Amino acid sequence: MKSITALSLLCILSVVFSQTTNWEVSFANNGGCGNSCGGSGSSMASGRQTFVIGSEDSFAPYGSTGNGVVEGLSIDLLNAAAAAGGCDLDWSGMVWDDCLRGTYPVEPALTSSALSWYTGPALKNGAIDACASTGFDSRRRMVINYSNAYAMGPRPSIITPTNSGVTSLAQVTSIAYNAGSFIGVNLLDNFQAGLSSQVTNQVSFTTTTEAIAAASAGTVQAVITGSNAIPTSGFRVLGSTAGFPIGLGVAKGAQGKALLACINPGISQILSNGVASNICQQWVAKANGVDALIPDCNTPTNVFQ
């Protein structure tokens, strides 16, 4: 399914965090400063401002880390948008909770200091300027700003263990989900009219892995998951629905505003001139027919104007 505070000196921060985190920064797949530069600032090579973007490192095809390099559809699209907008991006692969917490603010009256908990440590401590592949939700706007939507995210799917005896959505009365991705499973009726009232037992988990484990153990009949997280064996798909737009979750403050000033015009340009479509089709080809790795190449619409 992903936030954010301004970064000033990643070279210093990398030393501080090296004992406590597994963040991996790759400078190999961008037009930024290379290994001589760390953190946000001006690129000595290009004279343009460089921003550090966090990407979940196990969210293929949108973002994953292999051989020390962060790669994926989000990385390619945002690098193209940054080039069009006149800035550079460096990338850091991490677990999602280092970008944004999976739990959402529920009280709009919470103080800013209390709300800061909802940003992950990489964002909160200024190690990154934004998180890629972030789903749009009004509650997240209390702690981050959003870029324009640049792609469609994974298609939500309802799956069940092949040995569950469940063969259709009409049989499902209990379901598990990742609370950070599917808030209150309020999209159930998108799969089938009346499904939200039919499913009387809705169980939330912190991670999709936990939700899938609950179904495997027979605690629930089914799981809502993204199309890119469907297990390769042992589960069948009962239904899928259209994906949702994703954007950059950007740090509030001056640094975040500077990033948005670059990236939003770039996103608009690559969506209108066919560059984004071409990049997405390249990732469709790379999927080699594996459904979980095939992205939705429809043009996204902006959720927040």
Backbone bond lengths (Angstrom), bond angles and torsions (degrees), N, CA, C in turn:
res aa  C-N    CA-C-N  psi(-1)  N-CA   C-N-CA  omega(-1)  CA-C   N-CA-C  phi
1 M - - - 0.497 - - 1.040 108.01 -
2 K 4.445 151.98 -137.12 1.230 121.59 115.31 1.369 106.24 145.42
3 S 4.850 138.09 152.40 1.345 111.54 -58.04 1.472 108.64 154.85
4 I 1.684 146.57 -173.46 1.400 84.18 -147.97 1.527 113.04 159.28
5 T 1.215 123.55 130.96 1.452 127.40 176.84 1.511 107.61 -147.58
6 A 1.322 118.11 155.97 1.454 120.93 -174.86 1.517 112.13 -65.06
7 L 1.353 115.57 141.12 1.457 121.78 177.97 1.522 109.72 -108.16
8 S 1.312 116.63 138.79 1.451 117.88 177.97 1.506 112.21 -117.39
9 L 1.355 118.61 -44.54 1.460 119.10 -174.35 1.522 109.92 -135.23
10 L 1.345 117.46 82.22 1.455 120.43 -178.59 1.525 111.47 -65.10
11 C 1.324 117.22 -30.75 1.456 119.09 -179.98 1.523 110.89 -59.66
12 I 1.335 116.51 -40.16 1.452 121.07 178.34 1.520 110.00 -73.45
13 L 1.347 116.50 -45.81 1.454 120.85 -176.73 1.513 111.98 -63.30
14 S 1.340 117.18 -33.36 1.452 119.44 -178.51 1.516 111.33 -63.13
15 V 1.327 116.73 -31.90 1.457 120.51 176.88 1.516 110.08 -70.89
16 V 1.342 115.94 -42.38 1.455 120.62 -178.45 1.518 111.24 -64.12
17 F 1.348 117.13 -42.05 1.454 121.38 -173.98 1.527 113.37 -88.62
18 S 1.301 118.64 -8.63 1.454 120.06 -171.05 1.527 112.14 -61.95
19 Q 1.335 117.83 -24.56 1.450 120.29 -178.50 1.523 112.27 -86.16
20 T 1.331 117.66 -13.63 1.463 118.96 -171.02 1.520 113.97 -124.38
21 T 1.322 119.64 -8.00 1.452 120.27 -177.84 1.513 110.98 -131.30
22 N 1.323 114.65 166.38 1.462 119.75 175.15 1.508 110.70 -117.22
23 W 1.335 116.69 29.66 1.460 119.74 178.20 1.514 108.76 -65.76
24 E 1.324 115.30 135.92 1.461 120.33 179.22 1.512 108.47 -118.79
25 V 1.309 117.19 121.38 1.452 120.92 179.28 1.518 109.23 -101.69
26 S 1.308 116.42 124.52 1.450 121.40 177.76 1.512 109.54 -114.95
27 F 1.317 116.42 128.47 1.457 121.06 176.92 1.527 110.61 -106.06
28 A 1.335 115.77 12.11 1.461 118.62 -170.98 1.520 113.22 -84.66
29 N 1.342 117.95 -17.36 1.465 118.24 -171.80 1.514 111.78 -120.85
30 N 1.303 116.73 39.77 1.455 119.16 178.19 1.516 108.93 -148.23
31 G 1.307 114.63 173.87 1.453 119.47 -178.74 1.513 112.19 -100.70
32 G 1.312 116.97 26.35 1.461 121.55 -173.89 1.501 113.49 -86.92
33 C 1.351 114.69 -140.34 1.461 120.18 -168.30 1.507 114.03 -86.65
34 G 1.331 118.43 -7.59 1.447 118.68 -175.22 1.513 110.50 73.33
35 N 1.308 116.74 -167.79 1.450 120.91 -174.57 1.518 113.52 -68.15
36 S 1.326 118.65 -11.57 1.452 120.68 -178.91 1.517 112.49 -82.46
37 C 1.322 116.82 -9.63 1.461 120.11 -175.84 1.507 110.17 -117.63
38 G 1.302 116.80 143.49 1.456 120.76 175.40 1.508 109.75 -135.75
39 G 1.323 116.11 137.59 1.451 119.55 173.53 1.505 113.07 80.65
40 S 1.330 114.23 -179.62 1.449 120.40 179.84 1.509 110.49 -76.16
41 G 1.301 115.56 155.26 1.450 120.85 179.95 1.497 110.16 149.37
42 S 1.290 117.45 -160.81 1.452 121.13 179.89 1.511 110.58 -91.25
43 S 1.308 116.36 135.56 1.449 121.20 175.66 1.525 109.00 -76.80
44 M 1.334 115.85 122.53 1.460 119.57 179.79 1.516 110.92 -65.75
45 A 1.336 116.02 -29.30 1.458 118.93 -177.48 1.517 111.85 -73.79
46 S 1.326 117.03 -39.32 1.460 119.75 -172.69 1.517 113.55 -112.49
47 G 1.334 118.13 -14.91 1.454 121.20 -175.40 1.514 112.63 75.88
48 R 1.354 117.05 5.12 1.453 121.26 -179.49 1.531 109.34 -99.69
49 Q 1.336 115.81 158.62 1.448 119.52 -179.77 1.525 110.80 -74.96
50 T 1.331 115.83 140.82 1.453 122.14 -179.68 1.525 109.71 -113.38
51 F 1.326 116.34 135.47 1.453 122.37 179.09 1.524 109.36 -121.10
52 V 1.326 116.59 148.97 1.466 121.56 178.83 1.529 108.95 -103.46
53 I 1.327 115.45 126.48 1.458 122.08 -176.32 1.524 109.45 -114.04
54 G 1.331 116.74 131.14 1.452 121.52 175.01 1.512 110.72 -87.75
55 S 1.325 116.29 141.09 1.462 121.73 178.50 1.519 108.71 -134.97
56 E 1.334 116.23 132.27 1.462 118.81 173.67 1.521 107.96 -57.89
57 D 1.344 116.64 130.29 1.457 118.64 -170.99 1.525 113.91 -91.14
58 S 1.332 116.96 10.37 1.472 119.82 175.39 1.520 109.58 -140.48
59 F 1.340 115.70 51.18 1.459 121.67 -174.82 1.524 109.72 -129.62
60 A 1.329 116.23 46.10 1.460 120.79 179.12 1.530 109.69 -61.93
61 P 1.351 118.55 145.51 1.464 126.12 3.74 1.532 113.85 -88.67
62 Y 1.338 118.02 7.28 1.464 120.25 -174.02 1.522 112.30 -79.66
63 G 1.324 117.08 -35.16 1.447 120.48 178.78 1.513 110.59 -166.65
64 S 1.314 116.76 133.12 1.466 121.59 175.59 1.516 107.90 -157.33
65 T 1.316 115.47 160.55 1.461 120.95 -177.65 1.515 109.44 -117.66
66 G 1.303 115.92 122.88 1.445 121.43 176.26 1.512 110.29 -142.06
67 N 1.324 116.44 134.62 1.476 121.48 -179.25 1.526 111.59 55.75
68 G 1.344 115.60 34.46 1.462 119.72 176.18 1.509 114.76 77.20
69 V 1.333 118.07 7.22 1.463 121.68 -178.36 1.529 109.17 -118.48
70 V 1.336 115.52 129.56 1.459 120.60 175.47 1.522 108.01 -84.47
71 E 1.328 116.89 125.70 1.457 119.76 -177.79 1.518 110.00 -142.33
72 G 1.333 115.92 159.65 1.449 120.58 178.66 1.514 111.35 151.75
73 L 1.332 115.16 175.38 1.458 121.11 -179.37 1.519 111.42 -60.92
74 S 1.327 117.83 -45.38 1.469 119.97 179.86 1.513 111.31 -60.37
75 I 1.316 116.33 -40.49 1.470 119.94 -178.78 1.526 109.97 -63.54
76 D 1.332 116.93 -46.99 1.466 120.02 -178.50 1.532 111.57 -65.43
77 L 1.321 116.93 -42.44 1.463 119.77 -179.74 1.525 111.53 -65.06
78 L 1.322 116.96 -45.26 1.464 119.86 -176.61 1.525 112.02 -73.36
79 N 1.339 117.58 -32.70 1.463 118.89 172.94 1.531 110.68 -61.72
80 A 1.341 116.00 -41.47 1.467 120.06 178.78 1.523 110.77 -65.78
81 A 1.347 116.45 -40.43 1.463 120.09 179.40 1.521 111.05 -66.12
82 A 1.331 116.83 -39.97 1.458 120.36 178.60 1.525 110.95 -64.54
83 A 1.329 116.36 -41.89 1.468 119.67 178.49 1.527 110.21 -61.82
84 A 1.327 116.71 -40.70 1.463 120.46 179.24 1.525 111.68 -69.40
85 G 1.334 116.66 -32.68 1.455 121.04 -177.46 1.520 114.33 -86.51
86 G 1.341 116.69 -14.35 1.457 119.76 175.83 1.509 116.08 96.55
87 C 1.346 117.76 28.61 1.465 120.21 174.50 1.521 108.35 -137.85
88 D 1.311 117.06 177.90 1.459 122.68 -179.85 1.525 109.64 -123.77
89 L 1.334 115.34 153.41 1.457 121.40 179.00 1.520 110.38 -122.96
90 D 1.317 116.25 137.56 1.453 123.15 165.07 1.525 106.78 -110.48
91 W 1.339 116.67 155.00 1.456 120.56 -170.00 1.517 111.96 -124.21
92 S 1.330 115.86 142.95 1.460 122.43 177.72 1.521 109.05 -131.34
93 G 1.330 117.56 119.82 1.451 121.69 177.48 1.515 111.14 -85.87
94 M 1.329 117.53 139.27 1.465 121.37 -176.42 1.524 110.44 -161.86
95 V 1.328 116.11 167.14 1.461 119.32 172.25 1.517 108.05 -70.70
96 W 1.334 116.89 153.10 1.462 119.85 -171.36 1.519 113.01 -61.37
97 D 1.317 117.89 -37.79 1.460 119.10 -177.54 1.519 113.09 -66.47
98 D 1.330 118.37 -13.96 1.465 119.87 171.85 1.520 110.79 -76.49
99 C 1.336 116.62 -18.84 1.468 121.53 174.78 1.528 109.48 -90.06
100 L 1.318 115.74 -65.88 1.468 122.66 -179.45 1.519 108.93 -135.23
101 R 1.316 116.07 141.62 1.459 119.29 175.46 1.521 109.59 -68.03
102 G 1.336 116.29 151.58 1.446 120.53 178.25 1.515 113.66 -76.35
103 T 1.353 117.04 -12.94 1.457 121.24 179.56 1.514 108.98 -97.55
104 Y 1.330 116.74 146.35 1.455 120.90 -174.47 1.517 112.18 -107.58
105 P 1.331 117.82 151.13 1.464 120.47 170.82 1.528 110.01 -60.63
106 V 1.314 116.69 136.90 1.463 119.57 -179.32 1.515 111.90 -116.64
107 E 1.327 118.12 -10.23 1.455 121.05 -179.81 1.525 109.57 -121.00
108 P 1.323 117.41 108.16 1.468 120.07 -179.11 1.521 113.25 -57.48
109 A 1.347 118.05 -22.05 1.459 120.79 -177.25 1.532 113.15 -82.29
110 L 1.332 117.49 -0.80 1.458 119.28 179.84 1.523 110.91 -57.78
111 T 1.330 116.09 144.41 1.461 120.34 179.30 1.521 110.01 -71.00
112 S 1.322 115.92 161.69 1.457 120.17 -179.59 1.523 111.09 -62.48
113 S 1.326 117.70 -34.40 1.460 119.93 179.61 1.522 110.98 -68.07
114 A 1.341 116.41 -37.28 1.459 119.54 177.12 1.525 110.76 -69.19
115 L 1.318 116.91 -39.30 1.458 121.01 -179.55 1.522 111.98 -65.32
116 S 1.332 117.42 -27.36 1.459 120.21 -176.39 1.525 111.78 -61.75
117 W 1.346 116.89 -21.23 1.462 119.51 177.69 1.519 111.16 -60.52
118 Y 1.318 117.16 -31.23 1.458 120.84 -173.51 1.529 112.58 -73.62
119 T 1.307 116.88 -13.00 1.458 118.58 172.10 1.515 108.15 -86.58
120 G 1.330 116.39 140.24 1.458 119.83 178.37 1.513 111.19 -68.74
121 P 1.333 118.20 165.99 1.463 121.13 -175.36 1.523 114.24 -61.57
122 A 1.318 118.31 -35.31 1.467 119.18 179.91 1.518 110.88 -65.07
123 L 1.317 115.54 -38.46 1.465 120.90 178.18 1.530 111.20 -74.35
124 K 1.310 114.87 -46.07 1.457 119.93 -176.51 1.516 112.11 -63.10
125 N 1.342 116.84 -38.34 1.460 120.78 -177.06 1.525 113.53 -88.38
126 G 1.316 116.76 2.13 1.451 119.68 175.64 1.504 114.87 82.70
127 A 1.335 118.66 17.49 1.464 120.31 179.17 1.521 111.96 -77.42
128 I 1.323 116.97 -18.99 1.462 122.13 177.16 1.524 108.93 -137.81
129 D 1.314 115.63 159.25 1.456 122.00 178.79 1.519 112.64 -99.14
130 A 1.314 117.48 -20.66 1.461 121.19 -176.07 1.514 109.55 -165.30
131 C 1.342 115.69 164.64 1.457 122.55 175.14 1.518 109.92 -119.06
132 A 1.319 115.88 130.25 1.456 121.41 178.12 1.523 110.71 -78.01
133 S 1.324 115.59 163.69 1.471 123.26 173.86 1.526 112.15 59.03
134 T 1.333 116.87 38.96 1.458 121.78 -177.67 1.519 110.36 -91.37
135 G 1.324 116.81 125.26 1.452 121.42 176.14 1.518 110.76 -72.91
136 F 1.318 115.79 149.13 1.469 120.89 -177.27 1.528 110.48 -84.86
137 D 1.323 116.42 127.74 1.459 122.01 175.76 1.520 108.21 -151.85
138 S 1.329 115.96 133.92 1.468 119.88 -174.53 1.518 112.09 -60.67
139 R 1.346 117.98 -31.10 1.460 119.57 -179.03 1.514 112.14 -69.71
140 R 1.315 116.50 -30.59 1.465 118.97 177.63 1.527 111.69 -65.98
141 R 1.326 116.44 -22.67 1.465 119.76 -177.73 1.526 111.82 -68.27
142 M 1.332 117.95 -10.59 1.452 120.03 174.24 1.522 111.99 -73.09
143 V 1.337 116.74 -21.29 1.469 119.29 -176.48 1.527 113.17 -121.89
144 I 1.337 118.10 -15.26 1.466 120.83 179.53 1.522 109.41 -139.68
145 N 1.330 115.29 165.33 1.452 122.71 166.38 1.526 108.24 -105.92
146 Y 1.312 116.41 160.55 1.460 121.38 -179.78 1.516 111.40 -112.95
147 S 1.331 115.03 143.62 1.458 119.89 166.24 1.521 108.01 -78.72
148 N 1.324 115.89 176.40 1.454 119.79 167.91 1.531 109.02 -62.55
149 A 1.311 117.06 152.38 1.462 120.87 175.40 1.526 109.19 -64.87
150 Y 1.336 116.78 136.51 1.459 119.31 -179.12 1.534 112.76 -117.98
151 A 1.340 117.98 -11.34 1.473 120.46 -179.34 1.518 109.07 -161.52
152 M 1.322 114.87 167.77 1.454 121.33 171.07 1.525 108.44 -93.32
153 G 1.326 115.75 135.83 1.455 120.34 -179.59 1.519 112.02 -80.31
154 P 1.344 116.60 -176.82 1.468 120.53 179.86 1.521 111.72 -59.13
155 R 1.320 116.36 150.09 1.459 121.84 177.85 1.528 109.70 -76.41
156 P 1.329 118.96 124.00 1.464 119.60 174.39 1.525 110.49 -61.26
157 S 1.317 116.12 134.77 1.460 121.26 -178.96 1.524 109.66 -133.40
158 I 1.304 116.70 146.80 1.462 122.10 172.87 1.520 107.59 -105.29
159 I 1.337 115.37 123.11 1.460 121.09 -176.83 1.526 109.66 -123.37
160 T 1.318 115.69 158.53 1.460 121.51 178.07 1.523 108.53 -142.53
161 P 1.331 118.34 148.61 1.462 119.53 175.57 1.530 110.87 -58.05
162 T 1.302 116.51 142.70 1.460 120.23 -177.48 1.526 112.00 -63.57
163 N 1.340 116.91 -21.02 1.468 119.90 179.85 1.523 113.19 -99.67
164 S 1.351 117.07 13.52 1.466 120.46 -176.17 1.518 113.40 -77.57
165 G 1.332 116.93 -18.97 1.459 120.96 -175.01 1.515 113.31 83.58
166 V 1.334 116.86 -4.19 1.464 121.96 179.03 1.524 108.72 -89.62
167 T 1.316 116.46 125.51 1.464 120.04 -177.34 1.525 113.33 -120.54
168 S 1.347 117.66 -5.82 1.455 119.87 -179.93 1.516 110.00 -152.10
169 L 1.315 116.53 160.87 1.459 121.69 178.22 1.525 111.65 -62.31
170 A 1.322 117.21 -26.75 1.463 120.74 -178.86 1.521 112.39 -63.29
171 Q 1.333 117.75 -18.34 1.459 121.80 -178.84 1.524 113.31 -94.05
172 V 1.318 118.13 -9.16 1.466 121.41 -171.73 1.531 110.63 -82.39
173 T 1.335 115.13 123.37 1.469 120.77 174.60 1.523 112.04 -123.55
174 S 1.328 117.39 -9.54 1.470 120.70 177.64 1.511 109.32 -136.45
175 I 1.332 115.66 139.73 1.464 119.58 -174.56 1.520 110.26 -149.00
176 A 1.316 116.29 145.16 1.468 122.52 176.84 1.519 108.56 -112.22
177 Y 1.329 115.93 154.23 1.462 120.16 179.99 1.517 110.41 -157.12
178 N 1.323 114.89 160.34 1.458 123.09 174.95 1.519 107.93 -85.11
179 A 1.344 116.33 114.90 1.463 120.31 -175.18 1.520 112.69 -61.50
180 G 1.329 116.93 -27.82 1.452 119.63 -179.81 1.513 113.62 -73.91
181 S 1.336 116.67 -19.48 1.463 121.10 -178.01 1.521 113.12 -106.51
182 F 1.315 116.74 -36.73 1.460 120.79 -174.89 1.522 108.72 -126.47
183 I 1.299 115.40 92.74 1.453 122.20 -170.09 1.525 110.47 -74.66
184 G 1.340 115.78 112.24 1.453 119.57 177.61 1.522 113.60 62.44
185 V 1.335 116.43 19.97 1.464 123.01 -176.41 1.528 111.81 37.29
186 N 1.334 115.04 41.93 1.467 119.41 -177.49 1.519 112.83 -75.20
187 L 1.335 117.34 5.29 1.462 119.57 177.94 1.522 111.78 -103.26
188 L 1.342 119.31 8.14 1.461 120.73 -176.46 1.523 112.63 -56.66
189 D 1.331 116.79 -39.94 1.460 119.26 -178.64 1.515 112.54 -69.35
190 N 1.338 117.80 -12.98 1.463 120.36 173.56 1.528 110.72 -69.59
191 F 1.327 116.14 -27.11 1.466 120.26 177.84 1.517 111.25 -78.96
192 Q 1.326 115.12 -43.23 1.461 120.14 -177.53 1.525 108.22 -159.58
193 A 1.313 117.38 131.47 1.460 121.21 -179.37 1.521 110.48 -56.47
194 G 1.339 115.91 130.33 1.452 121.29 177.85 1.513 114.97 84.48
195 L 1.345 117.73 0.59 1.466 119.88 -176.84 1.526 111.87 -65.24
196 S 1.340 117.52 -33.51 1.466 120.12 -178.15 1.527 111.67 -62.89
197 S 1.327 118.12 -34.54 1.460 120.47 178.00 1.526 111.62 -82.90
198 Q 1.304 116.99 -25.00 1.465 121.54 178.28 1.526 111.40 -72.08
199 V 1.339 116.18 -38.66 1.469 120.91 -178.43 1.521 108.41 -84.21
200 T 1.301 116.82 96.37 1.469 122.00 -174.66 1.523 113.23 -85.07
201 N 1.332 117.14 -18.35 1.470 121.32 179.71 1.518 109.39 -115.83
202 Q 1.322 116.30 101.96 1.463 122.11 -179.01 1.526 108.19 -115.71
203 V 1.335 116.49 115.99 1.460 122.26 -172.10 1.524 109.74 -115.63
204 S 1.333 117.19 124.35 1.469 120.92 -179.25 1.520 110.65 -97.50
205 F 1.319 115.19 146.77 1.458 123.10 176.93 1.520 108.87 -131.59
206 T 1.321 115.74 162.08 1.460 120.73 179.99 1.516 111.42 -72.83
207 T 1.336 116.87 -33.17 1.463 120.79 -178.04 1.522 110.50 -130.42
208 T 1.331 114.89 157.30 1.462 120.61 175.76 1.523 110.46 -65.16
209 T 1.327 117.41 -34.94 1.468 121.33 178.77 1.521 111.09 -58.00
210 E 1.338 116.70 -42.16 1.460 120.71 178.38 1.525 111.31 -66.52
211 A 1.329 116.56 -39.50 1.459 120.53 179.24 1.527 110.82 -63.77
212 I 1.338 116.66 -42.88 1.466 120.63 179.20 1.525 110.42 -65.85
213 A 1.336 116.79 -37.73 1.461 120.69 178.29 1.526 111.03 -63.32
214 A 1.341 116.93 -37.45 1.467 120.72 178.61 1.520 111.01 -63.22
215 A 1.337 116.80 -39.71 1.461 120.24 177.70 1.526 110.57 -68.55
216 S 1.318 116.38 -40.87 1.469 120.07 179.10 1.519 111.48 -61.65
217 A 1.361 115.74 -33.80 1.464 120.65 -179.80 1.519 112.77 -82.27
218 G 1.330 117.08 -5.86 1.452 120.70 179.77 1.512 114.42 84.66
219 T 1.341 117.60 8.81 1.459 121.28 178.59 1.523 110.89 -67.13
220 V 1.325 116.05 -37.06 1.460 122.72 174.90 1.523 108.04 -132.21
221 Q 1.318 115.32 164.65 1.465 119.32 -178.57 1.520 113.11 -83.77
222 A 1.328 116.22 -31.19 1.463 119.00 -169.62 1.525 110.71 -147.98
223 V 1.328 115.20 171.02 1.464 123.04 -178.17 1.521 108.69 -137.83
224 I 1.327 116.51 139.13 1.465 120.48 166.87 1.522 107.19 -92.28
225 T 1.325 116.37 127.34 1.459 120.34 179.12 1.518 109.38 -146.53
226 G 1.305 116.59 162.40 1.450 120.30 173.45 1.516 110.39 -71.29
227 S 1.323 115.96 151.97 1.469 119.95 -178.86 1.518 112.08 -59.85
228 N 1.346 116.98 -23.58 1.458 119.72 -179.01 1.520 112.77 -86.11
229 A 1.347 117.72 1.28 1.464 120.79 -178.96 1.526 112.00 -119.98
230 I 1.327 117.23 14.21 1.461 120.38 178.30 1.529 109.06 -72.44
231 P 1.329 118.64 127.03 1.469 119.78 178.20 1.519 111.41 -56.73
232 T 1.309 115.99 147.35 1.461 120.30 -176.82 1.523 112.62 -73.40
233 S 1.327 117.27 -16.53 1.462 120.21 178.29 1.529 109.16 -152.00
234 G 1.324 115.53 159.35 1.458 120.99 174.85 1.515 115.38 87.74
235 F 1.340 118.15 -3.19 1.463 121.81 179.91 1.522 110.10 -135.29
236 R 1.330 115.36 150.64 1.451 121.04 172.21 1.537 109.28 -119.33
237 V 1.327 115.85 150.82 1.460 121.83 179.29 1.520 108.97 -89.02
238 L 1.331 116.30 125.57 1.462 121.44 178.26 1.527 112.01 -92.49
239 G 1.331 115.95 -25.89 1.461 119.44 -179.83 1.505 111.17 -178.33
240 S 1.313 116.58 154.58 1.467 122.95 177.77 1.520 108.91 -136.63
241 T 1.309 115.33 157.75 1.454 120.88 176.81 1.517 109.10 -137.09
242 A 1.311 116.57 171.49 1.459 120.10 -175.87 1.518 111.25 -62.92
243 G 1.332 115.85 146.79 1.453 120.95 177.18 1.516 111.76 -73.78
244 F 1.319 115.29 176.56 1.449 121.88 -178.91 1.530 110.00 -116.13
245 P 1.336 117.34 151.96 1.471 119.32 177.85 1.527 111.44 -62.21
246 I 1.318 115.86 149.46 1.465 122.40 174.12 1.517 109.40 -126.31
247 G 1.320 115.51 153.11 1.460 121.35 179.22 1.510 110.01 -144.51
248 L 1.313 115.84 -170.98 1.455 121.59 172.27 1.519 108.66 -86.83
249 G 1.319 117.06 130.27 1.455 121.73 169.09 1.519 107.57 -89.26
250 V 1.311 117.65 113.44 1.470 122.44 -165.46 1.525 111.03 -112.14
251 A 1.319 115.44 142.18 1.462 121.81 177.83 1.517 111.41 -58.40
252 K 1.305 115.22 139.38 1.454 119.26 170.53 1.527 108.53 -73.02
253 G 1.331 116.78 153.44 1.456 120.79 -179.51 1.510 112.40 112.18
254 A 1.324 115.67 -179.10 1.461 121.68 -173.42 1.525 112.37 -62.96
255 Q 1.337 117.10 -40.34 1.461 119.97 -178.57 1.528 110.69 -64.70
256 G 1.327 115.59 -42.35 1.456 119.42 177.98 1.518 112.31 -63.78
257 K 1.326 116.50 -39.60 1.464 120.18 178.27 1.523 110.61 -62.93
258 A 1.329 116.43 -38.61 1.465 119.81 178.76 1.522 110.72 -65.03
259 L 1.327 116.49 -39.99 1.463 120.14 177.66 1.525 110.76 -63.23
260 L 1.324 117.52 -45.65 1.465 121.07 179.84 1.525 111.68 -62.63
261 A 1.332 116.50 -36.12 1.464 120.29 -179.97 1.517 111.29 -63.86
262 C 1.334 116.81 -28.57 1.462 120.75 177.32 1.519 111.43 -86.86
263 I 1.344 116.25 -49.17 1.464 119.38 -166.44 1.519 113.03 -76.55
264 N 1.340 118.80 -34.30 1.468 119.04 -177.20 1.523 113.38 -64.21
265 P 1.346 119.51 -46.44 1.471 117.92 175.13 1.527 112.20 -61.57
266 G 1.340 115.94 -35.37 1.463 119.22 179.19 1.518 112.24 -66.32
267 I 1.346 116.63 -41.02 1.465 120.07 177.28 1.523 110.53 -61.50
268 S 1.314 116.15 -45.80 1.467 119.77 179.12 1.521 111.14 -58.36
269 Q 1.325 116.35 -40.02 1.458 120.48 -177.57 1.522 111.62 -67.56
270 I 1.344 118.09 -46.96 1.469 119.08 -176.20 1.521 111.89 -72.09
271 L 1.324 117.89 -25.23 1.463 119.97 175.70 1.528 111.64 -73.91
272 S 1.334 116.00 -32.97 1.464 119.35 -176.00 1.526 113.65 -87.30
273 N 1.343 117.67 -26.71 1.457 119.18 -175.37 1.528 114.19 -97.72
274 G 1.330 117.30 4.70 1.453 120.66 176.26 1.509 115.35 90.53
275 V 1.335 117.91 -6.64 1.468 120.22 -179.43 1.529 111.02 -63.21
276 A 1.331 117.33 -44.49 1.467 120.84 -179.18 1.528 110.94 -62.02
277 S 1.325 116.46 -42.39 1.459 120.36 179.11 1.520 111.50 -61.97
278 N 1.332 116.18 -43.06 1.463 120.38 179.42 1.527 111.17 -63.04
279 I 1.328 116.72 -41.91 1.462 120.62 179.44 1.528 110.07 -63.76
280 C 1.331 116.25 -43.87 1.465 119.86 -179.67 1.526 111.02 -62.26
281 Q 1.323 117.17 -41.66 1.462 120.13 -179.94 1.527 111.44 -64.96
282 Q 1.327 117.19 -30.12 1.465 120.19 175.16 1.529 110.67 -63.27
283 W 1.341 116.21 -37.86 1.464 119.79 178.94 1.519 111.44 -75.55
284 V 1.322 118.18 -28.00 1.460 120.71 171.60 1.528 109.29 -62.15
285 A 1.327 116.58 -44.01 1.468 120.65 179.48 1.524 111.18 -64.69
286 K 1.337 116.26 -39.78 1.468 119.90 -179.87 1.522 112.32 -65.15
287 A 1.334 117.44 -23.66 1.465 120.95 -178.27 1.524 112.60 -67.84
288 N 1.338 117.00 -20.58 1.468 122.04 178.58 1.530 112.46 52.31
289 G 1.328 115.59 38.38 1.453 119.89 175.47 1.518 115.00 82.88
290 V 1.324 118.60 -0.65 1.470 121.43 177.60 1.524 108.05 -77.12
291 D 1.327 117.05 111.65 1.460 120.85 -170.94 1.526 112.65 -57.53
292 A 1.325 116.87 -38.88 1.464 120.43 -177.03 1.529 112.22 -64.23
293 L 1.332 117.17 -19.79 1.464 120.98 -176.96 1.525 112.74 -104.37
294 I 1.323 118.20 2.70 1.463 121.38 -178.77 1.529 109.38 -89.38
295 P 1.327 118.67 115.32 1.464 120.24 -179.66 1.523 111.77 -78.77
296 D 1.319 114.87 159.96 1.462 122.45 174.34 1.525 107.51 -85.40
297 C 1.308 117.65 115.08 1.463 121.53 -174.64 1.526 113.52 -95.34
298 N 1.320 118.18 12.08 1.455 120.09 174.37 1.528 110.04 -66.15
299 T 1.322 115.94 149.75 1.462 120.68 179.63 1.525 110.08 -71.45
300 P 1.337 118.85 126.67 1.463 120.21 -178.43 1.516 111.75 -76.21
301 T 1.302 115.90 156.12 1.466 121.39 172.74 1.516 108.13 -109.77
302 N 1.331 115.95 148.27 1.454 119.95 -179.44 1.524 111.15 -72.96
303 V 1.318 115.74 133.72 1.459 121.63 -178.66 1.527 110.25 -83.09
304 F 1.326 116.03 -44.86 1.450 121.55 179.59 1.530 108.13 -113.29
305 Q 1.311 116.75 122.55 1.459 120.39 -178.34 1.529 110.16 -90.63
